[in-house]
C-alpha cells in the first residue's frame, strides 16, 4: 500500500507565497509521476502540475510562471512552490502519485486547504 502525506497549506494574502510538500511511502515503483491537483468549491478537480521521475514537468496554463514543481526521487517527496497567489488559486490541493505496470496504479493524499484572501 502507498501513503501520501501533505503539508504546507494555509491562508495567504493575494500576491503571497506558499509551499506545499508531499511525502510518499510504501511500495512505490521507481518510474512514476507525482502531481498536484486542486479542487475548488463547485468545480471539478484539475491537474495543477506534474513531474516525472525523469524530471519532466507539466503545468496548467493558469499557474505557468507562478508555480514550480520539484521532487526528490530518493525521498519520494514532491514540492509545489506557489508564488504570486491569486484568489482564484483557492482550493483543496491533493498530492498524487501514479505509474503504469500491468495496470494503472494511482494514489491520493488527503488534501490540504489553500486559501488566498485579503
N, C-alpha and C positions, 0 to 999 in steps of 0.2 A: 504494500500500500504506500501511497505517496501523500505527504502532508505539505501544505504551503502555509507559512505564517507571515502575515503582512504587518507592517508598522509604518508610522510616519504621517498619517492623515491628520486633519485638524482644520481650524478656522484661520483664514488668512485674508488680508485686505487685497483688493484689486491691485495688480502690479507686483504683488509679493511673490515669494518662492516657497516651495515645499519639496521635500524629497521623500519619496516612498521607497521602502525596501521590502523584499520578499525572500524568504529562505525556504528552499525545498529540501525535503528529506525523504528517505525511503529508497525503494528500488527504482532508480532513475536511469533510463538509457542515455548514454553519453551524447548521442546525436539527437538533440532536442531543440525545440523552440520555446523560449519564455516570452511572456507577453503581459501587457496591462490592458484591461478592458475597463469600461466605465458604463454606469447606468444612472441616468438622471431620472427624477420622478416623472412618470408618464411617458417615458421614452424607452426605446429598445436598447439593449446592451450593445455597445460598439467597441471595436478594436481601436485602442489609442496608439499603441506602439508594440513592436515585436522585435526580438533579436534571436538569431540562430546561435547554435553552439560555435559556429564558424565566425560569428560577429556581424553577419548581415542584418541590417536594420530596416524597419518599415514604420512609417508614421501616417496617421490620418492627417489630411491636409490642414485641418483646423489647429493642429499643435506644432506643425513644422516650424522650426526656428525658435520655438519656445521650450519644448520638452526634449530631453535627451535620455535615451535608454541605454543601460550598460549592464554587464554581467561579469561574474567571476565564476568560471567553469569549475574551478577546484572546490569552491564552496557551495556551488549550486544556488547562488544568490543573483537577484536581478534588482536594479535600482531604476527609479524614474525620477529624474531631476526636472522639476516643473518651475519655470520662470515666467515672469510677466503674466501671472494668472489673471483670468477674467471671470466674471460671474458665471458665464456660460460653461466654465470648467467644473462647476459644482456638480458632484455626483458621488456615488459609491464606486470606488476603484477596486477592481478584482485582479489578482495575480493569477496567471495561468501558465501551465507547462504542458507541452504535448509532444508526442512523437508517434511515428508510424513504424510498426514492425509487421507482423502478420495481421494486425488490426490497429485501429487508431486508439492511442492512449491519451486521455485528456483529463487534467486535474485542475481544480479551482481552489483559491483561498477563500476565506470567509468574508472578505471585503473590508475596506476602510473608507470612512467618510471624509471627503474633501469639500469644504465649504468656502467659497470666495465671496466675501461680503464686507461692505464698509459699515 
